[in-house]
Structure formats: C-alpha cells, structure tokens
C-alpha cells in the first residue's frame, strides 16, 4: 500500500488557486490507486482520459474518513504539538502509565490499524517495530490487561465478520472497530482508538477507550468523557485554512465525478470558487489525466504543497483473496506555524 502525503509549505492565498493546487494531487492519487489491470484496459496510466477517471474509480463511503485516520496517525507520530497535547490529555483520562508528564516528556506514538478493511489484508503500520510480547492493552475493564500483539490478527479477522464469531476475549470484543492504537512506548501500554470524521458516527464498544473526531468550528475542543458512549472524546484542532481547502477540493472532485466529468449543477457546488475549479476540469475532460494535472499547475497556487510518498507495511489477517482493495491513501498535512 502506498501513502501519499500532501504537506503544506505556504499559507493559502486566493481560494481558486489554492483549491486548484489541492485538486491536482487528488487526481494523481485516484489515478495511481486504480488497479493495474483496469488501467491496462484503458490504455495505461499515461493515456487515461479525465472523463474516464470517474468510470474507472470505485468510490467508497470511507474514502475521506481514511484520509482523516491517516492524518491523525501521522500527526501523533510526527509529534505535532497541537495534536499531541490533546492525545496526551485523552491518555491521562484513561490512566495510561507514563502519560502524566508534558508532551515533551512522554514518548507518544500511534499504530495505524485497519485502513485497509475491504480485502483479505490489513494495514498495520509500525506495529512490528513498536509492539513487544509484553505490550499491554488497557480495555477499561477490571482485571489484568491483555497482551495486544497476540490479538492483532484476531481483531483484523473479526472485522470481516463484523465482530461475530471471533476469537477475541469478551473484554475486548469490540477491538475490530479500532482505527489506531495510541500509547506510551516507554511503559508499553496502549489504548484502542476509533477515529470518525463525522462525530455523529462515533460509537463505543468493549475495548475501545478513545474516540478521535475533528473539532467543530466555534465549539470547544477540550477532551471530555462521554458517559453514554463510554469513550474519552478527543476533538483534534486543525489548520482551518488548509484542511478546509483539502475538503473543498475533495468536494469538487466528488461532484465532478458524480456529474460524469461534466460541470456539476450549481446546487452541487454552490461556492463560486469551487465551480470555477470544476469548470477547469470540465473544459479538459477529453485530455489525459497526467496532462490535465500538468496544465493546471499554471493555474494553481505555486509552492502550496509538496508530495511525499511512503510504503506502509501490510500483514495478512486471513482469507483467500489476494486483492488489496485500497492501494493508496491520500492525506493532508497542514503547515506547522
């Protein structure tokens, strides 16, 4: 699996050029995530026309959510203070040993689990290097914490069964809902975390301790205990200008695809800036995607983003299909002020 991170270099200038700058890597991310046999039928990646991209791309309801999962995971691993402070507060709520100090004193880390949930393989990034045989999972129930490493494969297999008929202990039977494992490396204690880009979809379950959601504009971003869900809710603040631009660009792409690579109706894209970018795409629908991305460079905000590509480790969780449905993850990273 390939992870393409779009890192912000400069502040957002005008809205149209900023959206155009972000649309370009999204188009590339979609193009390069297409299965090789599908691309071959279309004449190869160099010749895939823009109008064919919505027909070849198999969209999923979780596409945007996966981006948010990875962005949250990456912010913790990079020790982004704005995110780490919230995560540390959440770990203190869970009484994780080693979380009592400040962000500079605690070795926080994250394990990305389950970004690939549709095939026979699961993404478990950095688990091999971070987890030991003694790594303990704090489930919130009474009794001795379970050992995390030996239950990872069972949790991955349980997802395919939607939690039914799995081999997980009762105290952590909801572990299949996990998106991240957050913890302190020095003490080797971890907590299962669910990540939802839509706060209304946040659900608790046995073994889950933390729920990460984006902060709501104008509302408090403090960490709090949700007694109803039995979760410590951790709203993540983010750079409103860039991440908002990322989702505006995503909205343009989704609306453009839904309109079969034609200019969407105004009700689908009511913001003038978004419609302008969609018109850029509609005017170029007969050209190859790579040529369109190159042509849009002249209209995009210069030096807004830099693309970094990395490979994530995949471990097999069982099953017979060799296919990996999600072959790429595209995620935004705001500028560090």
N, C-alpha and C positions, 0 to 999 in steps of 0.2 A: 504494500500500500504506500502511496506517495502522499505526503503532506506538503501543500504549497501555502506558505505564509506570506501575506502581503503586509509588509512593515511600512508604516507611515514615516516619511522623512521630514515633511514640512507641514505647516498649518494649512487648512483648507482655505482656498481663495474664493473665486466665484463658484456658485453651485453647479452650473452646467459643466464646466471643465473638470471639476472635481468628480462629479458622477461619471463623466466620460472616462476619466483616469481609472476609476474602480471597475467600470464595466469591462474594460479590456482584459484584466487578469481573470475575471469571472468567466468570460467567453473562453479563454485559454484553458481554465480549469475544467470546464464542461467538455471541451473538445478532447483533452488528454485523458479524461476519465471514461470516455467511450471504450467499449470492448474492442479489442483488436480485430476480431472477425467482422464486427459491424462496420468498422471504419474501412476495412478492406473491401467490403461490398460497395461502399460509397466511393471507392477510388483512391483511398489513402488519405491520411490527415491533411496533406498539403492541398488536396483538391475538394475537401468537404465544403460545400457552399453554405453560407449563413442561413439560407432558407431551409436547409436540410437539418440543421442542428436541433430544432425543436422536435423533429420527427425521429431523430436517432437517439436523443437523450431520453432516458427513462427517469422521469422525475419522481421524487419521493416526498412524503409529507415531512420527513425528518431532515431534509437537506439543510435548512437553515439552523435547526437545532444542533446538528453535528458540528457546524461551524462554531456555535457558541460553546459547545462542550470543549472543543479543542482550544479555543481562545482562553477559556477559564483555566484549563490544564496548563497551557503554556505560560500564562501569567504567573502561576504559582511556581513553576519550575525556573522561571527567569527571575524570581524574587521581586516582582513588581510590587512596590510598597503599597500602592493603592488597593491591590487585591489581597496581598499577604496579610495586611492588617486585619481585614475582615475575616479571612480564613482562620487566622490565629484566634480571634475572638470566638469564632464558632467552635474551635477545638477546645478552648477553655470551658465553654458551656458543656462540652462532652467529657470534661475532666480527663483529657488525654495527657498522660505523663510526659513532661518535658515541654508543655505549651505555656508554662507560667511566665516565661520571660518575654522580652520585646521581640519584634520581628528580626532584629539583627542578631539576637542571641539564640534563636530557635532554628534548627535545621529543618524547615518545612519542605515537603515535597509532595508530588502528585503522581499517581499511576492512572493512565488513561485506559479505561476498560470498557469494551463494548461499543466502540464507534462503528464497527462492522457487525451488524446484528442480523443480516438477512441471509447470509450464506453459511457454510459449514466451518468457517474460520472466524476467529475473534481477534480484534486488535487489543493487545495487552502491552502497552508501550512502557519500557524501562522496568517492568516487573522483575525480569531476570536479574538485573543488577541491584535493585533496591530491596527486594524481599529475601529473607533468610528463612530457614526452617523454624526459627523462633519468632518470626513476625506475628504479632497478635492483633486480632480484630476486636475492637470494643463494640459490642452489639447493643448495649444499653440494658441488657437483661442480667439478672443475678447469676452468679456462678463464674467459673474461670473462663477468661476469653478464649475463643477458638483460634487455632493456628490458620492464618489466612492463606498461605501458599498452597496447602493441600486441597483447599476448597475452590480455587480459581477455576479449574476445569469444570467442576460440577456446576458452578454458578453460570458459566458460559453455556453449558449444555441445557441448563434449566430454562434459559431464555427461549430456546426454540420450542419448549413445551409450555411456555407462559407460566412457569413455576409449578407445573403439575408433574407428579411422578418423578421428582428429582431426588438426589441423594444428599441434599443439604440438611444439616441439623435444624430442628424446629426453631431454635433461637435466631437463626439467620436465614430462614426460608424465603425471605424477600430479597436476598442478595442478588438475584437475577435482574433486578431493576437498577443495579448500580451503574453509574457512568464514570465515576472517579473514586479512587481510594486516596484520602488525604491523611497525612500523618507526620510524625516526627521521626526522622531517620535515626537519630541518636538513641532514642528509647525504644524504637522499633514497634511502636503502637500506631494503628491505623483505624480510620472510620470510613464506612461506606457512605458515599455521597451521590445523590441524584441531582441532575442538572436539567433545568427546564427553561427554555427561552420564554415560555408563556407561564407566568406564575400561577394561573388558574389550573394548570395541569399538574401541579406539584402534588405528589401522593407519598404517603408514608407506607412503610412495610417493615416486617420483622428484620432487624439487622441494619436498616438504614438509619443514619443519625443526623446527617446534614442535607439540606436542600439549597442548592445554589440557583438564584434567579437574577435577571438584570434588575437594577434599581429602577423604580418608576420615577419619571421626571416630576419634580415638585413634591415628592413624598420622601419620608425618612428612609435612609439607607442603613439604619442600625441593624445589628444582628439581634434576633429575638427567638424565643422558644414558642413554637406553635403547638399548643397542647392538643389541639384537635387532630393534627397530622402526626404528632409525636416526632417532630423534626425541629432541629435548630435551623431556622431560615437565615440564609446569608445572602443579602442583596449585594451584587457587585456593581460598584460605580464604574463608569467607563467614559472615555473622552467623547462627549456628545457629538462633537462636530464630525469626527472621522467615522465612528461606528454607525452613527445615523446615516452618513453618506454611503457606507457599505450597504446598509439595508435598503436605502433608496435605490442604489444600483441593482441590488438583487430584485427589488420590486419591478424595475424597468425590464430586466431580463425575463422575469416570470410572466409579466403582462405581454411582452413581445412574443414569447413562445406560445402563450395561450391564444394569441391572435394569428397563429400560423405565420410568424415572421412578417406580419404587416403592422402598420401603425395602429396601436390599440385605440379603442374608443376613449373619449375624454373621461368618462366615468371610471375607467380602469386606471388611468394615470392623470388625475386632476391637476397635479402640480406642473406649471409651465416648464420648469427646468427638466423634469423627468420626461415630459413629452418631447422636448427638443432632442434629448439623447435618443429616445425611441425613434424619432424621425431620422436621426443619423443612421441608425441600424436598418430601418425600413428602406431607405434610399440605396442601401448597399447589399440588399438581400441576395442578389444574383452573383455576388463575388465570394471567393473563398474566405473562410473564417480568418485564416492567418493573414490574408491581405487586408481584410477589414480592420483587424487589430492593429496592423502596421499603419494603415491610413488614419485611424482615429488618434494616433499618437500626436499628430499635429494639432488636434482639437482639444487634447487633454491637458490638464494642469501638469506642467513639467515638474519632474522630481518630487511628485507626491508620494509615490510608492516604490519600494524595491521588493522583488520577489525572491524568496528563499525556499528551496526545495529540499526536503529530507525524507528519508525512508523510515517507516515505522515497523517494528517487529510484529509478526503475526504468529500466533500459536494455534494449532488445531484443537478444536474443542469436541471433535467427534463428527459424525455424519459421513456421508459418502460423496457428496458433491464437491468437486474441486474448485468450483467457481467462487470468486470473491466479488460480491455484488458491488460493494463500494470500493473503487480502486483509487480514489483520490479524495482528500479533504482540503477545502479551501477556507482559510480563516483569516480574519483581520487582526492586526496588532496596532493599536493607537500609538501616536507619538508620545514618548516619555518627556514630560515637561521638567 
